[in-house]
Amino acid sequence: MNWGVASICAVALVVGAWTYWHKDAPKFTTFLFLVGGIGFGGALGKWIGDHLSQALGTVGTTTGTLIGFSTSAIVAAIGLVATLEVVVKGMHPKRAKPKRWHPWLALALPLIVTATGVPVITQLMHAFASGVGNVGSALSNLGLGG
């Protein structure tokens, strides 16, 4: 991760924490926590996902394979539900009525999505992270990001 992305994620998290503390702009707070989560969620989520795959892959029996498949399906379902919860109930412009825990779920969402490896959600999160990365690169080129 370049310093521009790290700077954006850190600033988003600080501003998000401030708005959370003051109970202002709950939808925007959830969005800021999501941007902040991209800063640490990608690398940590990949590490957890790799270790989960490795642990499930070492079990060679049929029962182990079924348990591994069931666990993967459950973890993927958790990732899907968490994504829908954050996007629809936490940030949607017209339908969202965020609760106090939505920003924390948004902060953990990049980690959950990367660890689960659900293809569609992973691609969406990657596209969102790429947008943050492009802004971070632009800031770095201007000398504002580090």
CORNORGI-V45503 format. One record per residue. D_CENTER is the distance of its C-alpha to the mean C-alpha in Angstrom with 1 decimal. Layout:
d_center: <D_CENTER	D_CENTER>
This chain:
d_center: <15.0	17.7	18.7	18.1	14.4	14.5	16.8	14.8	11.7	14.4	16.3	13.6	12.9	16.7	17.5	14.9	16.5	19.9	19.3	18.0	21.1	23.4	22.0	21.9	20.0	17.6	15.9	15.6	14.4	11.4	10.7	11.4	9.1	6.1	8.0	8.6	5.4	5.5	8.9	8.7	5.6	7.3	10.7	10.4	8.6	11.4	13.9	13.3	13.4	16.5	18.2	17.6	19.1	21.8	22.7	22.9	24.8	27.4	28.8	31.4	33.1	32.8	31.6	29.0	27.8	27.7	25.8	23.3	23.0	22.7	20.1	18.0	18.6	17.7	14.4	13.7	15.0	12.7	9.6	11.6	12.8	9.6	8.5	12.1	12.4	9.9	11.3	14.9	15.6	13.6	13.8	16.5	19.4	22.1	21.0	18.4	19.8	17.0	17.8	17.4	14.7	12.3	11.0	10.3	8.5	6.3	6.1	5.4	3.2	1.5	4.9	6.2	6.0	7.4	9.7	11.0	11.7	12.5	14.0	13.7	10.1	9.4	11.8	10.5	7.0	9.6	11.8	9.7	9.1	12.8	13.8	12.5	14.2	17.3	17.7	17.3	19.9	22.1	22.0	22.8	25.7	27.0	27.0	24.7	21.7	23.6>
